[in-house]
Amino acid sequence: MPMAVSRQAGFTIVEVSLFLAITGMLFLIAVLGTGNTIRSVRFTDSGRSLESFIQKQYDDIINGVNTRDDQISCTSGTISTNTSQEVGTSNCLLMGKLIIFWQGSSSVSYYDVIGTEPSTVNYAQTDEDLITSFKPKAVTTSLSTYSIPWGAYPSGFKRLSDSSATNALLLVHSPKSTRIVSYTFKVAVNSVPQDLTSAVSTEANQSQATNFCIKSAEGLTNPARLYISGGSSQSSASIIFDANGADCNGA
């Protein structure tokens, strides 16, 4: 009687190769998907962090946060780093912040803004005219910087009223009320103005809705826009993740 042949179950080379190919493709899809998710989360963090930073500037202005110490003096709108002066004895008024976005750079520059009460002043005039009469100045001797997280960077700017590429945001507290007046205008590279009288006296700069757009450093296609509505509180600044080129391409 012939002996029965024992057959052992197994996979052919074709089946093994097909399994490995499918597994590799699924792994690649998972890795790519995870990478995109991580990049998206990081960019969301970039935008939300920038939004929080700008909103904090509104709060600091309202609360009168003063970073000047007694090793710096201020007289009639002029800052001196060579003379000491007791904090609170100056005739300079802390009025706000000048914030400048540099296209292509993750670093945002910001400066304190001071003014001086005129010898004769009409408090019945508008906030805008009153601010102009105080001749606000940026304290350019004390630069501070904020870095947008994850390398995100400003990619374009657009003031919606006239499509101007305004990269500077000036926030000034009214000397007679709790109102913060916003101004947007253009600042050239390496040319930060100290005297801001011209900027605040130009009506086209006053309380205008403006987009400050940022892009991801990790290759995400669509930018986000920091939208400044022109209002007078921290809610005037909001990050919106729906920007396109037309929102950012001011001239």
Backbone hydrogen bonds, N-H to C=O, Kabsch-Sander energy under -0.5 kcal/mol:
donor,donor_aa,acceptor,acceptor_aa,energy
16,V,12,T,-2.3
17,S,13,I,-2.5
18,L,14,V,-2.4
19,F,15,E,-2.3
20,L,16,V,-2.5
21,A,17,S,-2.2
22,I,18,L,-2.3
23,T,19,F,-2.7
24,G,20,L,-2.5
25,M,21,A,-2.2
26,L,22,I,-2.5
27,F,23,T,-2.3
28,L,24,G,-2.4
29,I,25,M,-2.5
30,A,26,L,-2.2
31,V,27,F,-2.6
32,L,28,L,-2.8
33,G,29,I,-2.6
34,T,30,A,-2.5
35,G,31,V,-2.5
36,N,32,L,-2.3
37,T,33,G,-2.1
38,I,34,T,-2.5
39,R,35,G,-2.4
40,S,36,N,-2.4
41,V,37,T,-2.5
42,R,38,I,-2.5
43,F,39,R,-2.3
44,T,40,S,-2.2
45,D,41,V,-2.1
46,S,42,R,-2.2
47,G,43,F,-2.4
48,R,44,T,-2.7
49,S,45,D,-2.4
50,L,46,S,-2.0
51,E,47,G,-2.4
52,S,48,R,-2.3
53,F,49,S,-2.2
54,I,50,L,-2.3
55,Q,51,E,-2.5
56,K,52,S,-2.1
57,Q,53,F,-1.3
58,Y,54,I,-1.4
59,D,55,Q,-1.9
60,D,56,K,-3.0
61,I,57,Q,-2.1
62,I,58,Y,-2.3
63,N,59,D,-2.5
64,G,60,D,-0.6
64,G,61,I,-0.8
65,V,60,D,-2.4
67,T,65,V,-0.5
72,I,69,D,-1.5
73,S,80,S,-2.5
75,T,78,T,-2.1
78,T,75,T,-1.6
79,I,77,G,-0.5
80,S,73,S,-2.7
85,Q,70,D,-1.9
89,T,86,E,-1.8
91,N,74,C,-0.6
93,L,115,G,-3.6
94,L,92,C,-0.5
95,M,93,L,-0.6
95,M,113,V,-3.0
96,G,113,V,-1.7
97,K,171,L,-2.1
98,L,111,Y,-2.4
99,I,97,K,-0.5
99,I,169,L,-3.0
100,I,109,S,-3.1
101,F,167,N,-2.7
102,W,100,I,-0.5
102,W,107,S,-0.5
103,Q,101,F,-0.6
104,G,154,P,-2.9
105,S,102,W,-2.2
108,V,106,S,-0.5
108,V,146,Y,-3.4
109,S,100,I,-1.9
110,Y,144,S,-2.6
111,Y,98,L,-2.2
113,V,96,G,-2.2
114,I,137,K,-2.6
115,G,93,L,-2.0
116,T,134,F,-2.2
117,E,91,N,-0.6
123,Y,121,V,-0.8
125,Q,122,N,-1.2
130,L,126,T,-2.6
131,I,127,D,-2.7
132,T,128,E,-1.9
133,S,129,D,-1.9
134,F,130,L,-1.0
134,F,131,I,-0.8
135,K,132,T,-1.7
137,K,114,I,-3.1
138,A,194,Q,-2.9
139,V,112,D,-2.9
140,T,138,A,-1.8
142,S,139,V,-1.6
144,S,110,Y,-2.0
146,Y,108,V,-2.4
148,I,106,S,-2.6
148,I,146,Y,-0.6
151,G,148,I,-0.9
152,A,149,P,-1.5
153,Y,215,K,-1.8
155,S,213,C,-2.0
156,G,213,C,-0.9
157,F,248,C,-0.7
158,K,211,N,-2.2
159,R,164,S,-2.7
160,L,158,K,-0.6
160,L,209,A,-2.2
161,S,209,A,-0.5
162,D,159,R,-0.8
163,S,159,R,-2.2
164,S,159,R,-0.6
166,T,164,S,-1.8
167,N,165,A,-0.7
168,A,185,F,-2.5
169,L,99,I,-3.3
170,L,168,A,-0.5
170,L,183,Y,-3.1
171,L,97,K,-2.9
171,L,169,L,-0.5
172,V,170,L,-0.5
172,V,181,V,-2.6
173,H,95,M,-3.8
174,S,179,R,-2.8
177,S,174,S,-0.6
180,I,232,S,-0.6
181,V,172,V,-3.1
181,V,179,R,-0.5
183,Y,170,L,-2.3
184,T,205,N,-1.8
185,F,168,A,-1.4
191,S,188,A,-1.6
196,L,136,P,-2.5
196,L,194,Q,-0.6
200,V,196,L,-2.3
201,S,197,T,-1.7
202,T,198,S,-0.7
203,E,201,S,-0.7
205,N,202,T,-1.7
206,Q,203,E,-1.4
207,S,182,S,-3.6
208,Q,205,N,-0.6
210,T,228,I,-2.4
211,N,158,K,-2.9
212,F,226,L,-2.3
213,C,156,G,-2.5
213,C,211,N,-0.6
214,I,224,A,-2.7
215,K,153,Y,-2.7
217,A,150,W,-0.5
219,G,216,S,-0.7
224,A,214,I,-2.5
225,R,240,I,-2.7
226,L,212,F,-3.1
227,Y,225,R,-0.9
227,Y,238,S,-3.4
228,I,210,T,-2.8
228,I,226,L,-0.6
229,S,227,Y,-0.6
229,S,236,S,-2.6
236,S,233,S,-2.3
237,A,234,Q,-1.7
238,S,227,Y,-1.9
238,S,236,S,-0.5
240,I,225,R,-2.4
242,D,240,I,-0.7
243,A,223,P,-0.7
247,D,244,N,-1.4
248,C,244,N,-0.6
248,C,245,G,-1.3
249,N,245,G,-1.3
250,G,157,F,-1.9
250,G,248,C,-1.2
251,A,163,S,-2.8
